[in-house]
Amino acid sequence: MFYYNRAGIAKEAQYSGVAWEDDLSSDGPGQQSDCHYFFDQENEDLVRDLSGGWYDAGVRGLAGCQKNALDICW
């Protein structure tokens, strides 16, 4: 079950099954491996690689605490 929720990887059919196979997503300029601090987006010293991890149904709840979440990442 947890394999399907992994972020930052392609899900290969041999592990996920044909129905759940997909390609790597959200990995490009300004995305997971190139994240800029929201409150100082021009500061290259604050760029972080936040790739990997897990997708979570609780992501919607992040909107109410985005400042706190950003502080944790930086």
Rosetta blueprint (number, residue, H / E / L):
1 M L
2 F H
3 Y H
4 Y H
5 N H
6 R E
7 A L
8 G L
9 I L
10 A L
11 K E
12 E L
13 A H
14 Q H
15 Y H
16 S H
17 G L
18 V H
19 A H
20 W H
21 E L
22 D E
23 D L
24 L L
25 S L
26 S L
27 D L
28 G L
29 P L
30 G L
31 Q L
32 Q H
33 S H
34 D H
35 C E
36 H L
37 Y L
38 F H
39 F H
40 D H
41 Q L
42 E L
43 N L
44 E H
45 D H
46 L H
47 V L
48 R E
49 D L
50 L L
51 S L
52 G L
53 G L
54 W E
55 Y L
56 D L
57 A H
58 G H
59 V H
60 R H
61 G H
62 L H
63 A H
64 G H
65 C H
66 Q H
67 K H
68 N H
69 A H
70 L H
71 D H
72 I H
73 C H
74 W L
